[in-house]
Amino acid sequence: MNLLSNEDRTSLVRLRDELSKRYDEYCSMNLSLDMTRGKPSAEQLDIANDIYGLVNASDTFSEDRFDCRNYGVPTGLPECKRMFSMITGFDPSLIVIGNNSSLSMMYDTLMRSMVFGEIESDRPWSVENVRKWICPVPGYDRHFAITQNLGFEMIPVPMKKDGPDMDIVEKLLASDPTIKGMWCVPLYSNPDGYIYSETVCIRIASMKAAAKDFRVFWDNSYAVHNLYPDHRQSIPNILSLCREYGYPNRVYAFSSTSKITFAGSGIACLASNEQNITRVSKQLSLRTIGPDKLNQLRHVRYIPNLDALHAIMDQHANILRPKFEAVDSILSEELSGLGIANWHKPLGGYFFSLFLPTGTAKAVVETAKKAGVLLTPAGATFPYGIDPNDSNIRIAPSFPPLTDIVTATKVLCVCAKLIAVEQLLV
């Protein structure tokens, strides 16, 4: 309920004038603040600077004495697979190592389906006249860009606090054989910061699909990205669940070190069941003679065990936590009790998801831009960039310094209130 609507017109005009004055003051400051992308800050990147000194010209050999300067080992070093097993919980034998971007591994995996189909497919996906993809919303814009680029009709499904609305997902899948896949960010979802419950994970693993080659793309980007080290969160092993419920080929899971070491120079991984990994490995042997194994070697020496991983991620949390708490505090101070906004305070990940009155998000983002604050475009968290309610805004507090985040969030709140009041005065 919009509690501002209880105010009489005179009170609303007075509030609008007060908010306009605050807004004009921000405009006069000539701000240039960017909250558009969830990038690590320079301070976070500095944490891993020592990684470059861990491999030198006299020691380029893996644990089995393979010279990492050379061709070979297309699916990755065994010790690197064990490192990702520590991060993801998946068996090392079910992991393939890539280069710096898990997003590129997602794209390549989907392209293989387009060209070759899946184990259960009758033909390549690309020759299907209609192919669809389930997209929990709000969600990750780059996921949506991939499936849009490859010609999938994207079906938005609402996110709940414990994951996608599975009643809707199950109904869609059971009746429509053209639905080939589903995006999932199961731990600290982008942008809501929700954590999939065990019940939701079981339903994803066990649900019946009309398409026998249906796949879940399980993007576990924030597997160890907790803001509160005393309250580390986890999710069930989705590959084990799929085997248990009779759909062992269902999931391709992805993760990376992009927000553990260097966003542009990390390593990524793909995990799946034995059949899928065998098939992927054969295809990779044709695509590449081998990924960057020197970078793999640096990473396994930088993250040799779980204690080292926790120590690294605790440093990241110490940098990020004040920023996230500042955003939550300002949103609460400025917007709580008005009935015009709701959000979830995440325990990890990289984003906030702010919901405003229907029909106002684009105007709020544009008004903030005029005051010098750049936000992720309204609608970006929905397929095709279209939020049917025009109400969701993603907040990315990781990259800017804390002082900028404080100012930017205050500007956002003033704009949100100003647009809400103006909407009531129309």
N, C-alpha and C positions, 0 to 999 in steps of 0.2 A: 504493500500500500504506500502510495506517495503522500507522506504526511504534510508536505508543503501545500498540497491541494486543500488542506483544511484552513489555510490562511486566507484572509479576505484580500481583495484586490489592492487595497491601500497598503497593506503589510507587504504584499509581494512586490509592489512598485518600490517601496522603501528598500527592501532586500536587494532588488535588482540594482538600484542605484549604488548601494554599498559595495556590491560585488563588482560592478563596473568600475568603481573607483580603485579597488584592489587590482583589478585586471589592468587598468591603465598604468598603474604604478609598475607592474611587472613589464609591460610593454616599453616603458621608458628606460628600463635597465639594459636594453639591447642584448638580451640573453641569446646564447647559442648553445643549447643543450640537446644532446642526442640520446634518446632512450628507445631506439628502434630495434636493436638486435641484442640477442643474449650472448655477447662475446665476453670472454675472460678479460679482466683488466690487466694492464701492464704489471701491476703489483702481483697478480696471480701468476702471470707468465714467468716472472722473475724467480718464482719458487723452484722451477725446474732448470735454471740456468746451468747447474753443475752437470746436467746430463751429457753435455757435449764432451766433457773430459773423461767419460767412462769407457770410451773406445778410442784407442790410438793405433798408430801404424804397426806397433809391435804386438798387438793383441786383438786380432780381428776374428778369433775363432770361437765358435759356439761350444757348448759343453761336450758335444760329440766330435769335436775337432774339425768341424766344417768351416772352411774359409768363407766368411760372410761377404767378402768382396766379390765373390764369384757368382756365376749363374747357379741355378738350382733351388731346391726346396720351395716349390711353387705354392705350397699350402702353409708355409711358415715354420719357424724353428720350434722344435718340441718344447723348449723352455718358455717360449713366448705363448704357446698354447696353454701351458700350465699357469702362466701369469693371468691370462684372460679367464681361465677356469676359476682362479681365485676371485676375480672381479664379478663374474657372472654366475658361478655355481654350476656351469655346464662341464661335462666330462671333456678333458682335453682332446680325446680322439674325435669329438664331434665338432671341433672348431677349425676354421680356416682363417688365416691371418691375411689381412690386406694392407694397403698403405694408409694414408692419413685420414681418410674420410669414410665413415660408416654410411653416409648418404650415397656415396658413389657405389658402395657394395649393394645397397638397396636397389639403386637404379640398374646396376648390372644384373642382379638377381631377377628383377622383373623383366629385363630385356631378354634374358635366357628363356624365361617362360613365354615371352612373345614369339621368339624364334623357334624354340624347340618344344614348347609345352612343358607339362610336368609328368612325372612318372605315370600318373593315372589318366593323362590327357589322351584324347583321341586324335588331336591335331594341335598345331601351334596356336597359342592364344591370339596371335595377330590376325588369323583368318576368321575368327569369330565375328559375326556381323554385329553383335551386341555384347559388350563386356562391361561389368559394373564392379564397383569397389565401395566397401563400407568405410565411412570416414567419421569417427567420433568427433563431435564438435562441442566447444571450440577445440581446435587441434593445430597441428604444425603446418604452416603454410608451404614449406618445402616438400613435405609428403604429398600434399595436394597437387603441387606443381608437377610432380613426377607422374602421377596417375592421369592428370589432365593432359599432359604432353603426349602420353601414350594412348590416348583415346578412350579412357575408361569413363563411363558415366558414374559420377560420384554421388553416393547416397549418404547424406548427413544423418547421424544418429546422436541424440543428446548424451552428454556425459553426466553421470551422477557422481556422488561423492565417493562411491566405491568402484567406479569404472563405467564403461558404456552401459546404456540401458539394454540389458540383455534380453528382456522380453521382446523388444523391437528387433534386435539382432537375430534372435532365434527364429522369429516369425518370418523375417525376410529371407534368411538362408534356406529354411526348409522348403520354401515355395518357389524360389527363383534360381534356376540353374545357370543363369548368366552372371551371377555374383561370383567373382573369382577370388576376391581377397578382401582383407580388412587391415587397416592401420591400427597399431596399438603402441602407446607409450605408457607402459604399465606402472612405472615407479616415478613419482613426481611428474605427472603428465604435463605436457606442454599445451596450453599455458596454465591450467588450473592448479597444478601441483598436487593432484589427487593420486592416491595409491590404490591400485586394483586390489580388491579383497580376495581372499582365498576362494570364496564362493564364486566370484566372477571369473577367476582364472580357471576353475573347474568347469564352469559352464562354457567357456571359450574352448577348452580342450575336448569337451564331450558333446557339443551341440551337433546336430545333424545338418548336413549341407546338401542341397540338391545337386550342386556341382561336385563331382567326385574328386576334382583336382583343386578344390578351394584351398587357399593359403592365407595364413596370418603372418603379417610382417610385424615382428615384435621388437620394437626399437627401445632397447633398454639403455638409453643414453646416460641416464642419471643413476646408474646402479649403485654407486658409492658416494653420491653427491649430497650428503646429509649436511644440513645447517647446524644440527645439534648433535655433536659426537656422542653424547650420553644417551641419545635416543636414535640410534641407527635403525633404519627401516629396511625391510626386505620383502620379497615376493616369492611365491612358490616357484619351483623349477618347472617351467611350462613344458619342456621337452619330456620330462618324466611323466607329467600329467597326460600329455597326448598319447604316449605309449600305453599308459594305464587304461585309458578310455577308448583305445582302439583306433586312434587316428595318428599314428606315429609320424607321418609325413607332413602334418598340417602346418607346422610353424617353421619359419625362418627367423632366427633371432640375431640381433645386431648390437654391438657395443663399440666403444672406442676410448682412447685416452685423450681425446680432443680437449676435454676440460679437466684433465689430470696433469698433463705435461704441457705441450704446445698445441694450440688449436690448429695451426697450419702445418705442423710437423709431427703429429702423433701417429698412432697406428690404430687400425680398426679390425674388427673380427665379424665373421658370420658363423653361426652355430645352427645345426639342425640334426635330424636323426641320421643313422648310418647310411640308409639308401640315398637320401638327398646329398649328403656330404660326399659319398663316393662319386655320384653323378657330377656334382659341382667340381670336384677335384679333377676329373677327366677333362671337363670343359676348360678349366683354368690352365691345364697343362698345354693347351693349344693357344691360349690367350697370352700367356707370359712364361718366360723362362725362370722368373722368380721376382718376388717383391723386394723392397729395400730391407735386406737382412741386417745391415749395419744399424739401422734405426731400431729394428727389433732388439738387437743386442744391447743397444744403449738402454732401452726401456726395461729389459729384464734385469739389468744390473742396477738400474735406478729403483726398481720396485721388486726387490728380491723375495719379499715375504709379506704377510698380512700386516705385520706391525709397521713396516715401512709404508705400505699403502695407507693405513690409517693415519700415520703421522703426516703424510703429504696432504691428505684430504682434510685433516683437522686444520692445517694452515689455510687451505682454501676457505673452509668454513669460517675461520676467524676474520677473514677479509670480507666475505659475503654477508655474514649474519648481521652486522650493524646496518648494512644497506637495506636488507629485507625488513629488519625491525623498524627502521626509519620510515619506510613506505607504509607498513602496516599501522604504525603510530599516527602518521599524518592522515591517512585515510580514515582512521577511527576518529581522530580529533575533528576533522573537517566534515565528514559525511555521515557518521553514525547518528542514528536517531531521526534522520530526515526521511527515511524510507525511499531514497532515490538511488541507492547503491548497495551492492553486496559483493563480497569477495571472500576467498578462502586464504587464510594465512598458511603458506606452504612450510613444510618441515625440511624441504630440500629442493633441488632442481635450480632453475634459473629464471622463473617468471612468476608474476601475479596475473590473475585474470579478473578484470573489473567489469561488472555488469551495471549498466546505467538504464534510465528509462527508455523504453522503446522509441526509436526514431531520433536518438540524440547522439550516438557515438561518433558518427562522421562529423557532425557539427562541433563536438567537443575537440576532436583531434585537429580540425582545421583552425579552431579558435586558439588552441594551444600553440599551433605552428605560427600563427601571426604574432604570438608573444615570444617566439624564439625557442619553443620547446618542441622537438620532433618526437613523435610517438609512432609505434607501428600502425600502419593504416588500418582504420576501422574496416572490418570485413576480412582481414587477412587470415583470421583464425577459422575461416569457413571455406568450403570448396568454392572455386571460381571467384573468390574474394567477395562473396555476397553473404552478409549476415542478414537473414530475413527480418530480424527484429531491429537491426541497426542499434545494438545495445552493448556489444562486447568490445573491450579494449585490452590488449596485452601490454603489460608493463614489464620492461626489461631493466632491472636495476644493477646488473653485474658490472658493466663497463665503466660508467662515469664515476668520478670521485664522490664521496659521501655528501659533500656540501652541494654538489650539483644535483644529486638525487633528491635532497631535501627541497631545494628550490623548485625543481621540475615537478615533483609530486604536489607541492602546494599550488603551483600554476594549474596543474591538471584538476585539482579539486575545485579551485575557483571557477575554472571553465565549466566543469560538470554542474556545479550549482547554478551558475549563470544561465547556461543553456536550459536547465530544468525549469528555472523560474520563467524564462522567456517563453518556453513551451506552454506554461500554464497561463501566461498573459495573452496568448494569441486569441 
